[in-house]
Amino acid sequence: MTTTISQKAAREMLGTPENFSGGVLVTKNGVAELFIQTAAEREEELVARSMERQSNALLKLAMLAKQDVDNQRVMTPEEALRRRKEARNK
């Protein structure tokens, strides 16, 4: 649902934090020009984006690990520790 208000009313609403409780899409001649949101909404958006990136990274790691197993590029935990110690000592 779209609500039309005057520029004066929009300025008053956006200039008074207690009256502004959510995102506002500003249009010009029916074309979206600007989206204004509260700091809390922006923080939520950033947290959600970060969580999505972390989920994608974990999925990628799982897919790479599966490829390693499929290609028989595996080692025992003891071998992994031995190689790690050797790399540190170099």
Buried (B, 14 or more C-beta within 10 A) or exposed (E): EEEEEEEEEBEEEEEEEEEBEEEBEEEEEEEEEEEEBBEEEEEEEEEEEEEEEEEEEEEEEEEEEEEEEEEEEEEEEEEEEEEEEEEEEE
